[in-house]
């Protein structure tokens, strides 16, 4: 891997992965939205070239870029939060954009295409998440992610491109969005807020953002064609234990309101990752435990707020 394209480059996973690639001497073209507010997430390095391009205009990259790339990472996606997850037309556009990304990858000479999927592709599952279990997505977002993964594999097959898909369970860390459970808790607790939570009986698997990005990096290097890898820590705990860890790291004296909120309708109660296939094919092992990840996240946020 020498010359890589990354869409959605300013997000937590994309930006972290680019840092890891630069450390290995990889040249990266980081594709971001015009006037992106997250532009500062990108490392300033001669190995990184930033190209502005709207997600709905990826086809223009065929004209903007030269044809000497080897790997294409596609993280860009609209409608990842709130009601937009069930905006059917928006999610349909995401599928189309993924296939356009494959078209661009082919035109630019890429031999590997890696896409970012989601645990939402599975729907409600009692056991561990792996590609060996049935998929029954229930949201527009999950349906679109699953469809984009399958169709991009078909398209890559036609072009002789190796396609691999990474399904993210739950991540956290520097550059995370402020509305996620972990980041909103870190921010609130840093501000001394007494926060209310559900009972926290959910069984969850959180993986540090830097570990998740490294998993994608390794998938690009060593993943197998047509495989969809579940990306997590491989360890699961009660959600209230994670919440308590956040409090203990951020503000040990703060009282937290476990059990003071109701579960959301159709609350998913179990998200645990089977990463055995990911480890077998790529050698991936998570390195950052949750408390250390929270410490790094907290210090990052303090630096951003200064």
N, C-alpha and C positions, 0 to 999 in steps of 0.2 A: 504494500500500500504506500503510494507516493504522492498522489494528487487526487484530492477528494472534494466533492461537492456536498454541502450540508444545507438543506432548507430548514426553516424554523430554527435558525442558528442561534438566535438570541434567547431561547428558552433555557430552562435550567439544565436539561439533559444535553441539548445541542452545544451550549456554551461550555459546559464542563468537559464534554468529549473533545471539543476543539483544543482546549488547553492540554489535554492528555496527548493528543496527536502532535501538537506543536512540540511538546517535550521530546517526542520521538523523531522529530525532523520531517514530519509530513506537511506538505503544502495543502492548505485548505481554502476553498472558496466558500465563504459564508454568505448565504442568501438570506436577506431580511427584508421586511416590509419597508417601503419608502417612509422616511421620517419616523422610524420605529423608536418608541420611547425606551426600549430595552437595548438600544445600540451599545450602551456602556457595559452591558454584560459580556461583550466580546473582548478577548484579550488583544492588546495592541502589540502586534508582532509582525515582522516582515514576511513570515510564512503565511499570514492570513490576509486574504483579499476579500473585501466586503463588496457585495453586489446587491443593489436595491432592486427588488422585483416583487410585485404584488402576487399573492398566492394564486390569484385567478389569471395570472399572465405568465405562468412558468414557461410556456412555449417560447417566449421571447428569449429565454436563455440559450436557445440554439444559435441565435445570432450574436448574442453578447459574449459568449465564451468560446474558447478554442476547443478542439477535439482531442485533448490529450489527457483525459481523466481516466481513472481506473475504478473508482467507487463512488456511489451516489447514496447518501443518507437522506431519507425523506421524513422530517419531523413536523413540517408545517401542516396545520389543521385549524379550521375555523369551527366555532361552536363546541367548545370543550367544557362549558360550565353553564349551570342554570337551565333555563327554558330552551336555550339554543341547542341543547343536546337532542331535543326532539323536534327541531325544525327540519322537517323531511327534505325540503328543497335545498337547504344549506348543506345538509349531510350528503345529499346526492352530489352536490358540487364538489365536496371533498373527495368522493370516489373518483369523479372525473379528473380532479387535479392530481390525484395519485397516479392515474394512468398516463396523464400528460408528463408527469415526472419520469415515468419509465421511458416514454418516447424521447424525452430530452437525454436521459442517461444513455440510451442507444445511440442517439445522434452524436454524442460527445465521446463515444468510445468506451464507456464504462462496461466492465465485465461483472460487476457486483452491484446489486441494488438491495438496500436494507430499509425496511419500513417500520414505523412505530405503531404497534397495536395497543390493545388495552384489555384489562380484565373484564371490561364491559362486554366483550365478545362472548363470554361464557354465560351470562345471565346468572340465575341463582344456582349455586353449587354448594353442596354440603362438604365434599372432600377437597383434596388438594387440586390446584389448577395445573393442568398440563394439556398438551395438544392431543393427548390420547382420550380425553373425555369429550362427550357431546357438547356442542355449542348451541345455545338457545338465547341469543341476545334479546333484550326486552326494550331497549331504548334505541332511538334513531341513531345515536352516536355509536352504540355497540354494533348495531346492524351494519352501519356504514364502514366501521373499522374492519369488521369481518369480511365484508364484501370487497373492500379495497385490497385486503391481504390476498384473498383468493384470486381475484381478477388480475392483480399485478403479477402474481406467480405465473398465471397462464400467459400473460403478455411477455414476461421475461423469458419464458420457455421458448416462445416463438423467436425471440431475438438472440437466443444463446447467452442470456445473462443469468448469472446465479442470483436467485432471489431468496432472501431470508427475512423473517418477520420477528420482531421482539414485542411480546405482550407485557406491558408494564402493570404490575399489581398496584402498589402504592409507594410513592417516593416523597422525599422531603429533603430540605437542605438549602444552602445559599442559592439565591436567585429564584426561589419558589414564589408562587403567587400568594398574595397576602390573604386570600380568602380560604385557603386550605386549612384543615383542622390543625395541623402542626404549626404552620406559620402564624395563623391568627392567634393560636395559644401562646406562642413565643412572644408575639407583639403585645398581646393583652397582659401577659404576666410581667413583662418588662415594664409596663406602665402601671403595675400594681393593681390591676383589675381582679376582682373576684369573679371568676368565670364559671358559668353553669354548663354542665355536660349531661349526657344520658347516663344510664347505669354503666355503660362501657362493657357490656357482656360480649360485644363482638370479638371474634377471634381474627386477628389481623396480622399481616406481614408488611412491615415497612422496610424499605431499602434506601440507604443514603444515596442522594442524587449523584455523587461522584462515583459510587459503585455501579449505579444503574448505567451511567454514561460509559463506564469502562466495559460493562457487559455488551453494550451496543458496539463499541470499538472492536471487541473481540469477535463478535458475531460477524462484523464486516471482514475480519481477517480470516476466521476459521469456520464460520457457520456453513451449514450444508444447504444445498438447493432445496427450496420448497418447504423448509422447516419453519415452524413458528415456535419460538422459545418463550417460556414464561420467565419473566425477570422479577426476582424478589430476593429476599435475604435467605429464604429457605427455612426461616424460623418464624414461629407464630406465638403471639401472646394476647392476653385480654387487652382491649383498647384502653381500659382504665389504668392498666399498668404503664402504658406508654404516656398517658396523661400525667400520671404521678411522676414519672421520670422527667417530663418536661418541667413540671413545677420544681422538682428537686434541683435541677440544674439552673433554672432561670431565677427562681425566687423561693428558696426553701421554706420561708416563713409564711408564704401566702396560703390562705385557705382556698380550696377548690370545691365547687358544688357538684360532686358526682351524684348522679341520679335526679338532678333537678330539672332535667329537660326530657321530653318525650322523644322516642325514636321517630325518625322520619317515616312517612308512609312507604311501605315496601322496602324497609331498611334491610340492606344486605348484612347478614350476621356473620358471615365467614368468608375471608379472603386469605388463603394461604397458598404459597407457591411451591410447586415441585420443580426445583432447578437442576435436577439430576442430569437431564439431557443437555442443558446449557453447559453444565460443568464438564460433562463427558466430551462434548464436541469442541469446546473453546477453552477449557481450563479455568473458567470463571469461578472465583470464590469472593464473597463479600469481605471487605476488610475493616469497615468502620462500624462499631457497635452504636446502638441508638443514643446513649448518653453522650458519647463523643461527638456524634453527628449533631446533636442538639447544641452542644457547646460551640461547634464550628458555625452552625446556623445563627446562633445568638450573636457571636462576634462579628459575623458578616453583616447582620442587620444593624448592629450598633455603628459599624463603619459607614454604611450607606446613609444612615440618618444624621451623621455629623455634618 
